[in-house]
Amino acid sequence: MGRCIKIFINFLNFDRIVFIILTKFRKNMPQLSIIIPLFNSCDFISRALQSCINQTLKDIEILIIDNKSKDNSLNMVLEFAKKDPRIKIFQNEENLGTFASRNLGVLHSSSDFIMFLDSDDFLTLDACEITFKEMKKGFDLLCFDAFVHRVKTKQFYRFKQDEVFNQKEFLDFLSKQRHFCWSVWAKCFRKDIILKSFEKIKIDERLSYGEDVLFCYVYFMFCEKIAVFKTCIYHYEFNPNGRYENKNKEILNQNYYDKKKSNELIRKLSLDFENDTFHQKLFEVLKKEEMDLKNRI
């Protein structure tokens, strides 16, 4: 039987078989993947998932990476998944932190384009449609503005106008921004570039603070065509119990440790890249953020 199969494959054009299989696979690929790390978010996860499920672009996948939640979060997303096959749930065997969880989501994703959503935030309903339309134009990275929810909802106003940059122009642009634009949210990434950036970092690094900067720093260094838009596609929630707003001493200590570790990794990685003005400004900002965290402890 094995010999017959071997003869059959040799008889056919093997390259054509591979092409047909890959073409069929790509036809079944979702147009965009949304990755949501999950940890104790029962108060917010329903809203986040509803914003994904009701996207105007329907051909998407929603990947939930559960980081050993101790509340009812996982049960809630399991109920959503029963009703929507686009939702895929992956459970970490232990708490790996946000950075590693997002990276695992990338490895499990099926599409060429990736967005990240924090479980306490939510998307505008046309977010995926807007980003997919723009990514098809050949951009390596899209950056959008966001609505911020604190006392009242307001626009972030990070970008005054829509602009297109090459890498050097974008790094110069970043160094002049008041908000340094290092979050992974309100962005769209290319999976092939993310995988390329994984060659530079340990993807299972356990970080839950400062992880956005590390991820974006490496990714930016592989980008050639970047666009920023003043359009808001993301709702950022200031969660008093979340990682960034929390005043718990133990969490503050961990945040400081993670931030310091992230900064050290970026300094080591910076030796591979060239842009002195940008790095000078970057290290000033990162050091200030690190010291601000230390002073909060």
N, C-alpha and C positions, 0 to 999 in steps of 0.2 A: 504493500500500500504506500509506504514512504517513498519507494522508488518511483511509483506512478505519479505521485504528487510532484516529485523533483523533476521528472521528465515533462510534466504538464507545465510547470513554471518556466522551465528552460525553453519550451516550445513557444510560449507567449512572449510578448515584449515586456520584460520585467519593469522597465522604466514607466511604461504606460499603465501597468497595474498600480504602481505606487502613485502615479499622477491621479488616477481615477479615485483611489482610496482617499488621498489628501483632499481632492476637490470635493468629494462627498462629505468629508469631515468638516471642511471649511463652510460648506453650505449649511451645516447643522450648528455651526458656531454661533453663539450669541454675539450681537454687535458690540456689546459693552458689558463689563463686569463691575459690580459694586461690591466692595469688600468692607465688612463691618466687624471689627473686633468687639467681643461682648464680655462684659464683666459686671455683674450686679447692677443691671440697668432696667429693672422692672418698671420704674416710673416713666421711662422714656422710650423704650425699644419699640413699643407698638406704633408710636408716632413716626419713628424713623423708618420702620418697615412699610407703613402705609404710604409714606412719601416715595418709596421705591416701587411698590406694587402698582401704584396709580400713575406711574410715569407715562407720558404721551408716547415715548418710544417703548414699545412692548417687548422687543426682542433683546432682552437683557438677562443676566443672571445675577442673583443676590447671594453672596457667600458670607455666612455667619461663622466666625471663628470664636467659639466659646472658650474662655480662659478660666475654667473651673469656677463659674458663677455659683454663689452660695444662696442667692435668692431665687425667685421664680422666673428669672429671665429666660433660661433655657426652655422650660416648659411652655412659655409664651411663644417663643419662636418655633417650637415644634408644632404648635397648633396652627400657626401661619403656614408652615411648610406642608401640612396636610392638604391645604386648600390651594396652594400655588407651587407647582413643580419647579418654578424658576429659583426657588429658595433652596440652597444647599447648606447643610449644617455640618461643621467639623468641630470636634471636641478635643482640646488639648488634654493630655494625661496629667499635666501639672500646669501651674500658672507660669506661663512663659513670658509674660509682659506684652505690651502693645506692639513693640517693634517686631519681635519674632512672630507674633500672631498675624500681623499684616503680611509679613513676608511669606508665611505659610499659605495665606489666602491667595497671594500671587501665584504660587506654585500650583495651587488647585484650580486656578481660573482657566477659562476656555477661550476668552476673546483676546483680540489684539490691543484693546484699549481698556484702561483700568481707572476707576475712581475709588476714593476712600471716603467712608462716612463714619463718623463717631456715633456711638449708639445713643447719645443724648442730643444729637443734632438731627436736622432733617433737610431734605432737598426741595427746591421748587419743582413743580410737577413737569416742567419742560427741561430740566437740567440735562438729562441724558440725550434728549433730542438735539439740544443746542451743541453739546460737546461732541457728539458723534458727527454731526454735520461739519464742524470745524476740523476735527481730527482727520477727516477724509481728504482735507486739502494738503496734507503732508506735514503737519506740525509735529514736533517731538514732545511739546508740552503746551498745555493751555492753563492759564491762571485767570480766575474770575474773582469778582468782588463778592461780598457776602453781607447778609443781614445779621446784626448782632442783637441778641435778646438779653437785656439785663433788667434795668428798671422799666425801660420801654424799648421797642424795636427801632433800630436805626441802621442805616447803611454804613459799612466800614469806611468807604471812600479811600481805598488803597490806591486805586487807579483813576486818574482824571480823564483818560481817553483810551480808546482801543489802539494798541500798537503791536508791531511785529519786530522782533529782534533776532540777530545772530547771537552766538554765545557770548562774545566779548561785550556787545552792546547790552545784553541782558544782565550780565554781572555788574556792569557799570550802573545800570538802572537800579539793580537791587541795593547796591552800596549807598544810594542816595535816598532810599525809602525810609520813612519814619518807622513804618511797620515793615520788618525785614522780609516778610513774605515767605516764611519758612514752613508754614503748616502744609500738611499733605492734603487737607480738605480744600474744597473749591478749586481743585485742579483735575486735569485729566492727563494720564501718563500712557506711554506706549510700553506694552509688556516686554517687547524684545530689548528695549533699553534698560528696563528694570533688571532683567536677567543679566544683562551685560554689567550693570553696576554691582550685582551680587558677587562678581568675581573680585571685587575690591574690599568687601566687608564680610564679617561673620553674620550670616542671616539669622542665626539663632541667638544673637546677642540679647541679653535680658535687660531691656530698657523700657520704662513706661513714662519717662520724662526726658526731654531733649532728643527723643527719637526722631521727631519730624525733621529737625535740622540735619541730623546725620543722613537720613534717607534722601532728603532733597539735595544736600550738598553733593553727594556722589552722583545722583541722577543728573543734576545740572551740568556736571562736567562732561557728560556724553551727549548733550543737546546741541543741535545746530540751528534749529528753527523754532522759536518760541513766540507765543502770542499772549498778550494780556488784554482782558476785556473789563470794561466798567460794569457790565451786566452782572447782576446778583443771581447766583444759582443755588446758594447755600445759606442755611439758617444756623448760625452758631449760638448755642445756648450756654450762658454763663451758669454752670451748675455749681452751687455752693458746696456740694458734697463730692464734686468731681476732683480729679487729680490736680488740676491747676488752681482751683479756688480753695481747696481743703486746708484747714489750719491745724489739723492733727499733727502732733510733733513727730510721730513715727513716720507718717507719710511725707512730711517736710524733709526729714532726714534722708529718706529714700530718694526723694526728688533731687536733693542736692547731690547725692552720690551718683545718680543716673546722669545728671547734667554734667558733672565733672568728668565722668567716664566718656560721655558723648563728645565733649570738647577735646579730650585727649585723643580720641580716635580721629577726629577731624584734623587736628594738628598733624598727626602722623600721615594721614591721607593727603594733606596739602602739599607734601613734598613731591607728589607725582604730578601736580598741576602748576600752571603758571598764570598768575594775574596778581601782581604784588599789591596794587592799590586796593583791589577787592579784598584780598586776604587780610590786609592791615585793618580795614574797616570791620570785616567779619570778626576778627579776633577781639577787637575792642568791644563789640556788641556782646559776644559770647562770654567774655570775662565779666562784663558788667552784670549780665543775667545770672552768672554763677555766684557772684558776690551778693547780689540782691537776695538770692535764695538762701545763702549762708546766713545773712542778717535776719532772715525771718525765723530761723530755728531758735 
